[in-house]
């Protein structure tokens, strides 16, 4: 057995145990999904965002330009966080739309499709983690969001989910079945989302998708991109690590202030509703500059491991 296969088997074993634990907590503790999502966002989620500093360091080797872009990036997060803190409904809608675009980033996974099919695939794949719970667990989702946002916010989300479902039907008939092999990565993500939301509560399922799939895979992509890049040695690893850690600390600090600001309407900052309100605004604020940078760097991140399909 090769070393790569051994790593995959070990990773699979750890994943099964972790999913079993999360399943138990999800059944026995109604608030487990909310706190799992918050915990994974504060840790692996924020790390995956802080790696934007490494991507910026690779794109801008001139120190002055790098500092300007890092400053603009953090300023965008602060302004968006402050602006959206008083409009949680709007923050949720923006987060949904941005997530559809960001989660559907192709990274060369369906290059065999025609441009229109690739764009449709992106919308379907990107929308799956956000829209599937509206159809599989509508009552649980509405109950969870009731103390966090207004009813109109959920209704708009439901309308978006209806549009996504129509696109999914078109995609299956026009592309998914006819070009099944070219769309194999799309089928895998769609199937994974459906299974996750069928087995877990909406928040726990999204926590698993975001914290145990999306963020770790992005971290892996950034690492692979650095290793595969022709100019990967322009900056020393220690310099890159310091930049990432400083960005991570700044993100935690800004998030702490935002959490305090958004919890003023609640009796305690530890209420799940306060945590979810903070999470919606925080993710919306950090996602906007993040998705712009990732889309601009998609070619750098489109790298596959040796054991994967090419």
N, C-alpha and C positions, 0 to 999 in steps of 0.2 A: 504494500500500500504506500502510495506516494505521500510526501509531506503535505502537499496541498490538500489531498483527499482527507488526511487525518485532521487537518485544521477544520475542514468543512464538517466532518462528522462530529468533532468536539463542539463546534459552533451550533450544530443542529441539536445536540443533546442539551446544551445550556439553554437554547431557545425553547425547547419543549418544557423543561423544568420551569423556566421563567413564566411561560404562558400558562402553565398549570397553576402557579401561585397567583398570578393576576386573575385567572378565572375564579379561583376560590374567593379572593378578596372582593371581586366584583359581585359575587352572589351573596356574600355574607355582610358586606359593608356598603350601603347605598352610596356613600360619598367617595368610595375608592377610586372611581373613574376620574372624578374632578381632581383629587390630590395626585393621582398618578400622572395626569396630564400636566399639572403645575410642576411637579417634581421633575419630570422628564424635560419639560421646557426650560426650567432653570438650569439644568445640567447639560445633558447632551444636546438639547435644542439650542441653548445659547452658545455652546462651544461651536456648533456647526455654523452659527451666524458669525461668531468671532473670527472664524477662518477667512472671512472676507478681507481681513487685514492682510493675510498671507497672499490672497489673490491680488490685492492692490499692490502689495510689495513686488509681486512678479510683473505686474503690468507697468508700474512706474518705478524705475530704478533710480530716478533722480529724487534725492531726499526732499527737496522743497516741494516738488509736485506731489510727492507721496503724502506729505503732511497736509497739503491743501485738500487733497481728495479725502483723506481720513477725517479732516475737520468738517468738510462738507457732508460726509456720510453721517457723522455723529450729530451734526446740526439738524439734518433732515429727520433723524430719529427723535430728537428733542422737540422740534417744532410739531411734528406729526403727533407725538404722544400728548403734548399740551393741547393741541387743537382738537383731537379726537376724545380727550378725556371728558368733555361735556357733551359728546354725541356718540354714545355707545352703539346706538342703532346703526348710524352711518359707518362706524368702525367695523361692525360686523359685516355689513354689505361689502365694504371695500376689501375686507379680509377674505371673504368668500370669492370675489372676483379675482383678486390677486393670487389666491391659492390655486384656482383653476388654471391660471396661466403658469404659475411656478411649478406645481406638481406635475404638470403635463410637459415639462421641458424634455425634449426628445433625446438629447445627448447621442444622436445618431442611432437610436434603437429601432427606428422604422424608416431608414433611408430608402428601403426598397419600394416605398409607396409613392404614388404621384403627389405633387404638392398639395392639391386640395384634400386628398385622403390623409396626408400627414397632418394637416391643420385640423381636420375633423378628429383625427385620432388624438391629437394633443388636447382638444377640448373634452373629449370623452374620458381619457385617462386622468387628466387633471381634475375633472369634476367628480370623479368616482369617490374619493375619500370625503368629499364635502356633501354630495347629493344623495348617495346611497342611504344614509341614515334617515333622510326625510321620507323614504319609501319603506324602509324595513322597520323603523322604530319611531313613527311620527309622534305617538303619545308620550313616549319617554323623552324624546328630544324637546317637545314643547314644555313638558313639566320641568325639565332641567333648566330651560332658558327663561321660564316665567318670572323668577325674581331678578333676572339679570338685564333683560331687554324688554321693550314694549311688544305687544302682540303683533303690531304691524311689521316688526323686524322678522318675526317667524313667518308671517304671511308672504313677505317678499322673498324670503329664502325658499318657501314652497313653490312660488312662481318660477324662480330660477331652476329649481329641481325639475319642474315640469318641462321646461325648455331643454334641460340636459337629457331627460328621458327620451324626448323626441329625437334629439341628436344621436343618442345611443341606438335607437331603433334604425335610424338611417344608416349609421355606421355599420351595424351588424349586417344589414342587407347589401350595402354598397361596397363594403371593404372587409369587415371582420371575418366573414365566411369565405368570400372570394379570394382574399389574400391572407389567409389564416397564418401562414408561415411568416410572412413579412410583418404581420401584426402580432407575433407571438408574445412579445414583451407587453403589449397592450392587454392581451388576453390574460396574462399572468397577473398584472396589477388589478384588473377588473375583478378577476376571480378572488384574489386575496382580499380585496375590500369587501366583497359580498360575504365571504366566509367570516371575516372579522366582525362585521356588523350583525351577522346572524348569530354569532356565539357570545358576543360581549355587548354591554351597554354602549350607547353612542359615544360617551366621553372616553370610556376605556378603550374602545375600538380605535378611536382617533389617536389616543395616547400611544397605542401600539404602533399604528401606522407612522405617526410623526416621530416618536421617540425611539422606536426600535427598528424602523426601516428607513424612512426618509433621511433623518439626520445622520445616522451612522453611515449610510451609503454615500451621502454627500461628503462626509469627512474622508471616507475612503477615496472618493473621486479626487478631492483636492490633493491628497497624499500621492495618488498615482500620477496626477497631472504634474506635480512637482518633480517626481522621479523620472517621468518620461520626457520632460521638457529639455530642449537643447540648452537653455540658459538656466537650468535649475540651480546651478552653483553660483549664480551672480551674488546672492546674499547668503551669509552663513546661517545654518539652521538655528543657532542661538539667537540671532537678530530677529529672525522670523518668529520664533517662539515668544520673545519679549513683546513683539508687536501684537501677537494674538492674545497673549495674557493681559496686556494693558487694555485691549479692546473689550475683552471679557469682563474685566473688573469695572470698566466704565459702563458696560451694559447692565451689570448687576446693580451698580449704584443708581443709575437712572431708573431702573425698574423698581428699586426700593422706594424711591420718591414717588413714582407713579402709583404704586400699590397703596401707599399712605394716602395720597390725594383721592383716589377712587374709593377708599374704604371709609371716608368721612360720613357717608350716608348710612353706614351699618353700625351695629352695636359693637362689633369687634372686627379687627382686620383678618381674623382667622375664619370668618364665615365662608363657606364654599361659594356663595353668590358673589361675595366681594372678590374672592380669588379669580372667579371666572370673568367678572367684569374687567379686572386688571389684565387678565390673559388676553382677552379680545383686543383691548386697546394696545397692549404692549406688542402683541404679534403683528397687528396692523402697522404699527409705527416702524418696527424693524423689518417687516417684509418688503415694504415699498423700495427702499434703496437696495435691499438684498436681492430682490428679483431682477432689478435693472442690471446690477453687477453680474449676476449669474448668467442672465441671457446674453450679456456682452462677452462673457467668458465661456460660453457653452462648448466651443471647439476645444478649448484647453481641458475641459472636464469630461469630454466624450472619450473615455478610455475604458476598455474592458479587460478583465483578468484573463489569464491564459486558459482557465478552465471553462470560461463562458463562451456562448455563441458569438460569432463574429459576423 
